[in-house]
Amino acid sequence: MRSPFKTSIVILGLAMGGGALAACAQTPAHESTGNLIDDSSITVRVKAAIFDDASLKVLDIHVVSNHGVVQLTGFVKSHRLVNHANDVVSKVAGVVGVQNDLVVR
């Protein structure tokens, strides 16, 4: 079980990093800054959910959000964990879909 303090520090770090990237990103004419911030906050929440799950390793899973659809890439140890990651991510607020490209290694 992970400590609430450690989880809070990780979430804060991810939020600050994601916010900084969103602020520096060039926005296409058809996408608002609000959409980028929403996707950044979804990414942070998804990474926090993965971090909070003892069977998933947040450093082995890369997360990208686009209009609420979350893409997972990286490595897990079994097919069961591929499905489990999908379940964990789909329950995060704001996620409208999951593109699960995790690879079993």
C-alpha positions as CSV (number, residue, x, y, z in Angstrom):
1,M,0.0,0.0,0.0
2,R,1.3,3.4,-0.9
3,S,1.3,6.3,1.6
4,P,-1.1,9.2,1.0
5,F,1.7,11.7,1.3
6,K,3.8,10.0,-1.4
7,T,0.7,9.7,-3.7
8,S,0.0,13.4,-3.2
9,I,3.6,14.4,-4.0
10,V,3.5,12.3,-7.3
11,I,0.1,13.8,-8.3
12,L,1.3,17.3,-7.6
13,G,4.5,16.7,-9.6
14,L,2.5,15.3,-12.5
15,A,0.0,18.1,-12.4
16,M,2.7,20.8,-12.4
17,G,4.6,19.1,-15.3
18,G,1.4,18.6,-17.3
19,G,0.3,22.1,-16.7
20,A,3.6,23.5,-17.8
21,L,3.5,21.5,-21.0
22,A,0.0,22.6,-21.7
23,A,0.9,26.2,-21.2
24,C,3.9,25.9,-23.6
25,A,2.1,23.8,-26.2
26,Q,1.2,25.4,-29.5
27,T,-2.5,25.1,-30.0
28,P,-4.0,24.3,-33.5
29,A,-6.6,26.8,-34.6
30,H,-9.4,24.2,-34.1
31,E,-8.4,23.1,-30.6
32,S,-8.9,25.4,-27.6
33,T,-6.5,25.8,-24.7
34,G,-9.3,24.5,-22.5
35,N,-9.3,21.1,-24.3
36,L,-5.5,20.8,-23.8
37,I,-5.9,21.5,-20.1
38,D,-8.7,19.0,-19.8
39,D,-6.6,16.4,-21.5
40,S,-3.7,17.2,-19.2
41,S,-5.8,16.8,-16.1
42,I,-7.2,13.5,-17.4
43,T,-3.6,12.3,-18.0
44,V,-2.6,13.3,-14.5
45,R,-5.7,11.5,-13.0
46,V,-5.0,8.4,-15.1
47,K,-1.3,8.3,-14.0
48,A,-2.4,8.7,-10.4
49,A,-4.8,5.8,-10.8
50,I,-2.1,3.6,-12.3
51,F,0.3,4.7,-9.5
52,D,-2.3,3.8,-6.8
53,D,-2.8,0.3,-8.2
54,A,-0.1,-2.0,-6.7
55,S,-0.1,-4.4,-9.7
56,L,0.6,-1.7,-12.3
57,K,3.9,0.1,-12.7
58,V,3.5,3.8,-13.5
59,L,7.0,4.1,-14.9
60,D,6.4,1.3,-17.4
61,I,3.1,2.7,-18.8
62,H,3.0,5.9,-21.0
63,V,-0.3,7.8,-21.0
64,V,-1.5,10.3,-23.6
65,S,-5.0,11.9,-23.7
66,N,-6.7,13.4,-26.6
67,H,-10.3,14.7,-26.3
68,G,-10.9,12.3,-23.4
69,V,-9.6,9.2,-25.2
70,V,-6.6,7.8,-23.3
71,Q,-3.9,5.9,-25.1
72,L,-1.8,3.5,-23.1
73,T,1.6,2.3,-24.4
74,G,4.4,0.5,-22.7
75,F,4.9,-2.9,-21.0
76,V,3.2,-5.1,-18.5
77,K,3.9,-8.6,-17.3
78,S,0.8,-10.4,-18.4
79,H,-2.4,-10.3,-20.5
80,R,-4.4,-10.0,-17.3
81,L,-2.6,-6.8,-16.5
82,V,-3.3,-5.4,-20.0
83,N,-7.0,-5.9,-19.2
84,H,-6.7,-4.7,-15.7
85,A,-5.0,-1.4,-16.8
86,N,-7.9,-0.9,-19.2
87,D,-10.4,-1.4,-16.4
88,V,-8.5,1.0,-14.0
89,V,-8.2,3.7,-16.7
90,S,-11.8,3.5,-17.9
91,K,-13.1,4.3,-14.4
92,V,-11.2,7.6,-14.2
93,A,-13.4,10.7,-14.4
94,G,-13.3,12.4,-17.9
95,V,-12.1,9.3,-19.8
96,V,-14.5,8.6,-22.7
97,G,-12.4,5.8,-24.3
98,V,-9.2,3.8,-23.9
99,Q,-6.9,2.8,-26.7
100,N,-4.8,0.1,-25.0
101,D,-1.6,-0.5,-26.8
102,L,0.2,-2.2,-23.9
103,V,2.6,-5.0,-24.7
104,V,3.2,-8.1,-22.6
105,R,6.9,-8.6,-21.9
